[in-house]
Amino acid sequence: FRSLHSDSPLYVRPSLEPDFVKFMLAMARRCNASDFDAVFRANLLLCENTMELLDQMTADGVEFEMHSRGLIMAHSDEHNLHKRVDGLGPSREYGMDPLVLNGPELAEREPGLLPTLAGGVYFPQVRFIRPDSFMTGLATRVRALGVTIVENTAVTGVAFSGDNVTKVVT
């Protein structure tokens, strides 16, 4: 477990407490290709219409910071690059159209990368939003539509009309 090393980006302090040991063993059982693939596919399915929804919100007047430069996954060694390329099936199935690039092509696309890298994968459709600007923009837009936002208040009930929420009781 790399996360047990104190210099890891995600450090988990080791413990012999029974709950910690139980959690770590359960996590270790899930660290396999089959579970990774299942979770990755589930995430792709959850995000399937995200770009269209973001475009609809922008067209409806929700203002937020969004970047559409895509995502680069760069690799310094051939082994990890080939592993990444071999695992692109689900991404392609969900229409992400990843492009496999060699080191010089990566450096041309992103000047901060060295052309001596083994290569990488570029996902042109990936976008990034600033969550704080999205929430601010969404709140501003719904207030303009007549919604009252009450913060720091317990929700005690929700009223529905079919599948639509019509009222939140606080």
N, C-alpha and C positions, 0 to 999 in steps of 0.2 A: 504494500500500500504506500504509494508515494505521499499521500496526505498525512502519513504519520511522521514524515520528516519535517523538522522545524523550519526548513527553508522552502518548503512547498508553498505555492500560491494559495492552496487551501489546506491549512494545517489543522489537524484534529489531535488534541492532546490525548495521548494514550491513558487508559485507565483499566483497572481490573474490576471495576464496579460491574455487577451482573447485567444491569440494563445496557451499559456501554458495550460489553462483550457480545450480548445478544444482538444489539443493533449492528455492530461491525460484522458479525457472522452472517446476518441476514443480507447486509449490503454486499458482502463478498460473493454470496450465492447468486446475486443479481448482476454481477460484473461479468457478463458473457455476451457473445455476439448475438445470440437469439433474443435476449431481453433488450439489448441495445437497439436492435432492428425493430422490435415491436414498439418500443417507446418512440423511436425516431419517426416511424410511420404514423403513430398516433398524433404526434406533434405536427407533422405535415398535414394531416387531415384536419386538425383543429385550425390551422392557419390557411387552409385552402383558399378562402375568399377574402383574406385580409387586405390584399392590395386593392381590390375592387371597393371594399368598404372604406378604406382610407381615401380613395379617389372620390367616392360619393360624399363623404363628410367634407372634404375640401370643397367640392362643388356646392355643397349646402351652406358654406360659410364658416366652417370650423377652421380656425387658423392655428397652426402649430408648426414646429420646426421638423422638417423631414428631409432626409438625404437619400438620393437615389443613385449612388455611385456603385452599388453592388458590394459584394463581399469577396475578399481574397483569402484563401487558406494556403499559406506558403509553407514549403517544406525544404529543409536544408539537406535532407538525405533521400536517396532514391527509394529505400525500403519503405519509409513512411509515406512518400508520395504515391507509390504503387498501392499501398494499403488504402489510401484515400480514394484513388481512382477506382480501385476494385469495389469500393463501397458506394459508388454513385448511382446504383440502380434505383433505389427508392426516390432519390432526388429527381432523376429523369422521369420516373413514372408519374410524378406529381407536377411535371411541366417546368421544372426549374432550369433546364438547359445549361448545366454547368460546362464551362470551357476549361480544358486542360491546357496549361501553359508551361513552357520551359522557362528557365531562369531569366534569359534576356527578355522574353516576352513579358514576364512579371515585372521586371525593372522598367520596361517601357510603359506599362500600364500604371505602375506605382513607383515613381522615382526614388522613394525612400528604401526600396528593396534592392539588394545586390543582385547583379546578373549571374553571380556564381551559385545562387541557390539551385537546388535540384529541379525545382518547378513548383507548381501549385495549381489550385482549382479556383476559377473565378465564377461567381454566381451573379450574373448581371441583374437579375430581377430583385435581389434582396435590397430592402430599404431599411433605414434606421430612423426612428423618431425619438425626439426628446420627450420622455414621459411627462415631465412637469409641464412643458409647453402644450402637450396634447390635453392634459387634464384642465389646464387653464383655458385653453381654447374651447374645449367641450363645455365647460361650465359657463363661459361667456355666451356661447351660442344658445344653450338651452335656457339661460336666463332671458335672452332676447326673445325667445319663443314663449315666454310666460311661466317658465318653471321656477318654483321657489326651492332653493337649496338650503337646507337646514343642517348645519355642521355640528359635530360633537353631541348628537342626540341619539338616544337609544331608539331603535325601530321596534315597535310592539306589534305590528301587523302589516299585511299587504293585501290590497284588494285587486281582484282580477276581473277582466271581461274576456272570457275565452282564454286565450294564451297570453293576452296583453295585460301588463301591470297598469292599473288605472289610478292607484293611490297607494302611498306609503304612509302608514300611521306611525306617528312619533309621540 
